[in-house]
Amino acid sequence: MDGTFTLMIAVLMAPLFAALMSLTDERVAKASNVALSSFAAVLSTYALARGLTLKTGHFYMDFYSSALVAMISWIYLFASLASLSYTNRIKNPFFPIRVYWALLGLFAFTMIFTALSRSIGWMWIGLEGTTIVSALLTVTDAKKRTIEGAWRYIIVASSGLAIAFLSIIIVYSVAGTLQVGDFTLSGKAALLAAVLALVGFGTKAGLFPMHSWLPDAHGSAPSPVSAMLSGTLLPTALLVYMRVYTAAMPNRTVFRVTLLFGVLTVIMAAIFMASQTYLKRLLAYSSMDVMGVATAGIALGYHDTTVMKLVFLLFAVHAFSKGALFISGGSLISALGTRRIDGIRGLFGSTRFSWLTVSLSALAVTGAPPFGVFIAELFIVARALRDSPGMGAALLIGLLLSFLALNWHVSGMVFGRKSSDASGEEAEKRPDIGAGEEIVPFVMVLAALGLSLWAWGVIV
């Protein structure tokens, strides 16, 4: 236990040390974030592979929190690598660039702190911390739309967490403790606490209809920050809800409400995706879609807790592949000078890796085989059809629509051509993206593929 505790503290403190060191100098900031995120990624992966667990008065690490901490650490590493080139493109920074690096490390710290806290009260505090830090990160590039997006994000996310706080009050008043694993809920108290938690923490996870902050925040945030927002913050919020849901699982009404929120989120995300014209908003709604599937999977854990482990496979593959999409998308937007999907065309033949990265990543997040999202969604839909045929059918339809919507847009970006100008000549602009800038997201999608193939070997 002492060794596990030391390892966990080292992983937790690594991004905090990086944040503190970043305040001294920009070069130190870059080196410390890359080095310490690598350190955290290696240690957290070791803990997950060894199946290390921990339970103290203040910290709690089981499979779910261990898997999430590993995801946070790896996406933090890739976000740091992508930020090396991103920060060079910032023309009008809201604050010194070293502050951006400090906030990046602090963002990772607040999420890891949330995942490892034993008390759901401290988890709530950790999520509040993520709101403050990530909102500051969204205004790195000082533009009017980024400030407006950050302001809306703060208002909506804080309102949601205020509702979540009510659920925590109910849990404590009924159970007398907030320690994970030490409280159970039943009857009307279980229903009220779980529904408030679902609405409150579901707001941070981007569930419908509390999702309005998600496209605004992603549309404003730097692409490496979007990778962390989508790949790790949303699952962190759902982990906190899962702790409450698990304690209330004997209540079948809680199961039905949670499943309903998940299915509605998938269907509405598919509709929003189909009509999008801006790339980062499209990717934000795609993240909303995956969180809907994950919420449905958590609900189905009422009958089969093994489904919850598949939810974390879904989280992991989505984190790497959606991170690759956001980082590639940010580079394309910067190189082409447009955020519109129809302004990004002909990537095949005009980019080294970006065309392949966005193609594979889109297939990965929408559940195409052999990616792990397909495995998770297959089991989740099968379980839903068994436990609630109507909801299962609706979930399947939503997933098919999401697959078509995202991949239709991406296929146009990769293989489409811009419309001709008045002279009849096709207006094509070749993206000027450095090879190193393309490699980071490409490696991320390869990581998603490797993880998926490993999962196939374990499950099949």
N, C-alpha and C positions, 0 to 999 in steps of 0.2 A: 504493500500500500504506500509506503514512504516513497518508493521509486516512482510509482504512478503519479502520486501527488506532485512530486518535483517536476516530472515531465509535463504535467498539465499546467503547472504554474509557468514553466518556461515557454510553453506555447502561448499562454495568455499574455505574458509580459512582453514577448518579442515585438508585436506591433506597437505597443505602448512605448517601448524604448526607441523604436524607429521614429515614432511621432516626436518624441522629445529631442532626439538628435537632429531631426529635420529642421528645427527652428534655428540651428546655428548657421548653416550654410547650404546653398542649393546643391552643390556637388556632394556634400555629406548626406543630404536628404535623399538623393538618388541612390547612392551606394547603400545607405543603411536600410532603406525600404526593400531593395532587391535582395540584399543579403539576409536580413532578418525574416522576410517573408519566405525565403527558401528554407531557412532554419525551421520555421514553424510548420511548413508544408511537410518536410521530412519527418519531424517528430510526430506530428499528428497522424500521418500515414502509418508510421510504425505502431502507434497506439491502437489504431483501427485494425491493422492486420493482426496484431497480437490479441485482440479482443479485450484490451485493458478496460477495467471499470473502476469507478470510485464513488464513494458515498461518505461525505463528511457533513458537518453541521452547515456548511456554506456552499459546498460544491457537489455536483452530481454529474457523473459521466457514465452513460450506458451506451449501447450501440448507436442509438439515434443521435445523441449529442456528440458522440465521437465522430460519426460520419459527417455531421454538419460542420464540426470544427475543421475536419480535413478539407471539406469543400471550401470553406471560407479562406483557409490558409492558401490553398492552391489558386483560387481565383484572385486573391490579394496579390500573389506572386505575378500572375499574368497581367493583372491590372497595372502593377508597378512597371513591368517590362514595357507594356504598351504606352505608359505615361512618359517614358523616356523620349519618345518621338512626339507625343501629343503636346507636352508642355512647350516644345519648341515652336508650335504653331499658334500659341496664344498671343494675340496682338494687344489686347486691352485687358490685362488681368485685374480682377476685383481686389486682389490682395497679392503680396509677394508670392512667387512661385514656391518658395520653401514652405509657405503656409499650406499650399495645396498638398504637398507631400506629407506634412504633419497631419492634416485632416484625413488623408488616405489611410495612414497607419492607425489613427484614432477610430476611423470607421470600422476597420477590421477588429480592433480591440473591443469595441462596444458589442459587436455581433458575437464574438467568441465569449465574452463575458455573459451575454444573455444565454447562449447555448449551454454554458457550464454551471450557471447558477442553480442552486437547489430550490430556492424559494421562488414561486411565481411572482411574488412581490418584487424581488430583485430583477427578475426577468423583465417585468414591466418597466422598471427604471432603466434597464439596458436598452430596451426598445425606444424609450424616450430619448436616450442618448444618441441612438442611431438617427432619429429624426433630425435632431439639431445638427449633427455633423454632416449628414448627407445633404441637408438643405443648404448648408454653407458650400459644400462641394459643387452643387448645381449652379452656383453663381460665380464659379471660377473665371469664366469668360464674361466680363461685365457687359451684358446686353439687356435691353429692356425685357425681351421675352424670357430670358433666364431668371431675372428677378421676379417677374410675375409668376412664372412656373414654381419657383421656390416658395413664394408666399402662399400660393394655393396649396402646395404640398404640406406646408406647416399647418395650415388651418384644418385641412381634412384629416391628416394623420393624427394631429393632436386631439381632434374631436373624437376620432375613433378610439384612441387610447384612453380618453376620459370615460368612455362607455366601458372599456375593458376594465378600468379601475373599479367600477361598480361591481363587476363580476368577482373581482378579487375580494372586495369587502364582504360579499355574500359568502364566498368560500370560507373566509376566516370566521365569520359569525356562526356558520353552521359546523365547521370542522374544528375550529380552534387552532388551526395551523395552516401554513402555506407551503410546507415542505413537500416537494415532489415525492410521491410514493407513500406518504403518510396520511393522506386524506382521501376519502371517498364521498360521493354525493349521491343522493337518492331523492325520489319524489319530486315535488315542485321546486325545491331548492336546486336540484340537479338541472332541471329544465331551465330555470331562470338564469342560473350562473352560466350554463353552457351557451345559451342563446346570446346573452350579453357578451360573453367572451368571443363567440363566433363573429358577431357584428364588430366588436372592438378590435380584436387581433386580425379579423378578416379584412378590416380596412387597410391595415399595414400590408396585408398579403395581396391586396388588389382584387378581392372578391366582389362580384356584382351584388348589389348596386353601389357599393362603397369604393368603387375603383377610380373615381374621377381624377384623382391626383396622379395616377400612374402614367398616362400619356403625356401630361404636362411636365412631370419631373424628368421623364426620359427624353422628352423633346428639348429640355434645357440642359441636362447634365452632360459633362464630358463623357466620351464613349467608354473610357476605362471605368468610370464611376457607374455608368449604366450597366456594365457587365457585373459589377458587385451588387448593385441594387436589384437587378433581376435574378442573378444566379444565386445569391446568398441571403440578401435581406428578406425577400419574400418567404423563402423556406424557414428562416429564423422565426418569423412571426407565426407561421403555421406550426412550428415545433411547440411554441408556447400554448397555442390553442390545443394541440394534441395532448399536452399534459392535463389540461382541464377536462377535455373530452374523455380521456382514459379513465379519469376518476368518476365520470358520470355515465360510463358505458352501460350500466344496467338499465338505463332509461331509454326505451325504444323510440320515444318521441324525439329525443336528442339525435338519435341516429337518422331519423327521417328528415329532420330540419337540416342537419349537416349535409346529407346527401343532396337535398334539394338545392342548397346554396351552391354546391359544387357543380351540379348539372346545369343550373341556370347560368353560372359563370362561363362554362364551356360554350354554351349555345350563343350567349350574347357576345362573347369574345369573337366567335366565328363571324357573326354578322358585322361587328365593327371592323374586323380585319378585311373583309371583302370590299369595303367601301373606302379604305384608307388611300390617301394620296402622298403622305409623308412617311419616309422610311422608318425613322425611329419611333414614331407613333404606331406604325404597323408592328414593329418588334415588341413594343410595350403591350399591345393587345395579345400578341402571341404568348407573352409571359403570363398574362392574365388567364389565358386558356389552359396552360400547364398547371397553374395553381388551382384552377377549378377541378382538373383531373385529380390532383393530389388531395384536395379536400374530399372529393368523392371516395378516394382510396382510404383516407383516414376514417371516414364514416363507416366504410365496409369492414374496418377493423373490429367493429362491434361483433361480427360473426367470425372473423378469421384474422387474428392479429398478425399473421405472416404477410398479409396484404400491406401492412404498414411498412414492412421492410422494403417491399417493392416500391413504395412511395419514395423512399430515400434513394433507390436506384434511379427513379425518375428525376429526382432533384439533382443528382450528381451529373447525369448525362446532359440534362438541360443546362446546368450551370456552365459546363465547358462549351457546349455548342451554342447556347444563346450568347455567352460572353464573346465567342468568336464572331457571331453575327454583329453584335454591337460594335466591337472594335474594328472589324472590316468595314462596317457601314459608316463609322465615323471617319475613317480614312478616305472612303469614297466621297462622302459629303464634302470634306475639306478639299480634296483634289479636283472635284468637278464643280464646286461652288453652288451646289443645289441640294436641298433636303427632299425634293420631290422624287417619288419613285419613277415617274416617267422621264425624269432627267438623267437617270442612271441606266444606260443601255449599252449593249455590246461588250460586256465584261469578258466574255469568251474571246480570246485572241488579242485583247488589249491589256490584260493584266497577267501577272505571272501565276499567282496562287489564289487571288481574291475570288475569281469566278468559281473555282473549285471549293473554296472555303465556304462561301455563302450557299452554294448548291447543297453540299453535304450537311452543313449546319441546319438548313431549313428542313431537309429530310429528317435529320436527327430529332429536332424539337417537335415535329409533327407526327412522329411515331412510325417512320418507315423502317422495315427490317434492313440490316441486322442490329440497328441501334437499340440501346436498352430501354428507351422510351416505349418502343413497340412491345417489348416484353411486359413492362409494367402495365401499359394500357390494356394489353390483351387479358391479363389476369384481373384487372380492375373491372373491365367491361363484363367479362364472364361472370365474375362474382355479383355484379350489379344485376345482370339478367336473371341470376338465380334467386337473389333476395328481393328484388323489386323490378320485375320485367318492364314496367312502363318507364321507370327512371333509367334502366339499363339501355333501353332502345333509344331514349332521348339523348343519353350520353354518347352512344355510338354515332348517332346522326350528327351531333355537335362536333365530334372528333373528325368525321369525314369532311364536314364543311370547313373546319379549321385547316385540315391537310390541303384541301383544294385552294383555299384562299391564300395561304402563305406561299405555297409553291407556285401558284399562278403568278403572283407578283414577282417572285424571285426568278422564275424562268424568263419573264420579260426583261428583267435586269441583266441576266446572263446572256441570253440569245437574241433579245429584241434589238431593234434599230430605231433610232430617233426619226421622227417625221421629217420630211424634206422641208427646206426653207423656201422662200418666195422664188428663188432662182432655180429651184428644182434640185439643188445639191443637198445631200444629206449632211446635217450638222452634227458631226461626231467630234468628241473631245476625248482624247486618250488620257485616262487617269495617270497622273504623275505621282506614283506611290513607290517609296523606296523598298528594296527587297527585304530589308530587316523589318520594316513595318508590316509587310505581308506575312512574314514567317510566324510571328507570335500567334495570330488567330488560327493559322493553319495548323500549328502544333496543338492548339487547344482542341480543334475538331478531331485531330488524330487521337488525342487523349480520350475524347468521348467515344471514339470507335474502339480503341483498345479496351476501355472499361466495359463496353458493351459486349465485346467478344468474350471477355473473361466471364461476364455474367451469364452468357449463353452456356459456357462450359460448366459453370456451377449449377445452374438451374436445370438444364437439359441433360 
